[in-house]
């Protein structure tokens, strides 16, 4: 990575520290039991098998492991989608991405350019909007990947500041080598933070999406090449965050959550043959698939004195659950005019109930319903049914190496009739599909799950497709500065209280 990009990374780290530092000072005397500070740490493409607390013994992640030791470990925490854009939309809204139009019918399931016109619709209600209404100072630092502009390069209709964040400093899309040095900054600076209030901080890491990067302090130090270096650097950053909370007596006043937007991208191989994707442990598949390796992600929550340390919860939970959990903790009302698919985690985290409210979870491959998970209330079994599965290339692999990601329709998948059925409680690796001969309740289970699918499908409403080809395509009039597509432009900040203006010419 070039010197300019390295400098920007360092500045981002410094700014992150100062932001948390300032928020911590402002919050010391204003915290209440009903409105804790909230710190949400989201990794990018991190595999569940990359962390010591989930069984890894060759990568050093002591700070993330500390969250597990001092809090709750969710062992069946499920991303609402195996791709970045829809998963993050679901996380922010507590809703399946199909409900907001953030699930694609086309082959491409994420935004590839800053200069695309699609994005998280303004009518969607994010947890940041609701917490801001409750007086929280709200900040997002790092990756956004949920759109930027609609009709001009400065309307910012999809910008984080339009979705309830007071402050944004980060990348509009993802770490895809799009920034060209010497043409302004990809980091868009938000309006000033609200002071004297509890805070919501979403730290959306660029790690460990390619192009991989590790600073001098970490480069070459892990046992797993540049990918391992990046994981260990991210772990160090988590430690810095926890130290700030500790130093300002905010640990007991703050809920901290750590997860990944989906499983590791196992097909990521560098031009030199080095593996640049992570490990999904025992689980099959990875990013872009609804095999467990693509959707079972780390789920760690810590709140000393409120959540019992060292607890493990094996019931199915979802990254959509963070929305109702923190909205209720902030004393805000859940939206009554729309379906919220997530459930409040606090009763489960505090041991007041022993079963998750997620009897069913629906797994989409882009906009196509791919699989369903059923955890009956009277059983320890977790049934999972696949209506179609990706065709791996090579056939004996667990990924789609020929196309770099697995796709969701046509000749890229195989449909199953009857559907494939697994019991994850006995076969978490999804090795052996059940049959009527090996499971006496085979057709009964499929019937119950089909009824759940029918009910779920009836709950969907038609919405605008934000990931249509028209919304995905690069539009030069929407291009922000600092891009390989834009040779003569720069960003100008006229005021701390205004969004950046973008000039070109």
Secondary structure, DSSP 8 states (H G I E B T S, - for coil): --HHHHHHHHHHHHHHHHHHHHHHHHHTTT-BTTB-EEEEEEESS--GGGSGGGT-SSS--HHHHHHHHTSEEETTEE-SBSSHHHHHHHHHHTS-GGGGT-S-SSS--S---TT-S-BS-TTS--HHHHHHHTT-EEEEEEE--SB--SSSTT--TTSGGGGT-SEEEEESS-SSS---TTS--S---------SS-EEEEEE--TTSSS----TTTTT-SSSHHHHHHHHHHHHHHHHHHHHHHHTT-GGGEEEEEEESS---TT-B-TTS-B-S---TT----TTS-SHHHHEE-EEEE-TTTS-TTEEE-S-EETTHHHHHHHHHTT----SSS-------HHHHTTS-SS-S-SEEEEEETTEEEEEEE--TT-S--EEEEEEEE--BSTTSSSBTTTSS---SGGGEEEEEEEEEEETTT-TT--S---TTT-TTHHHHHHHHHHHHHHHHHT------TTSHHHHS--GGG--SSBTTBSSEEEE---TTS--EEEE-
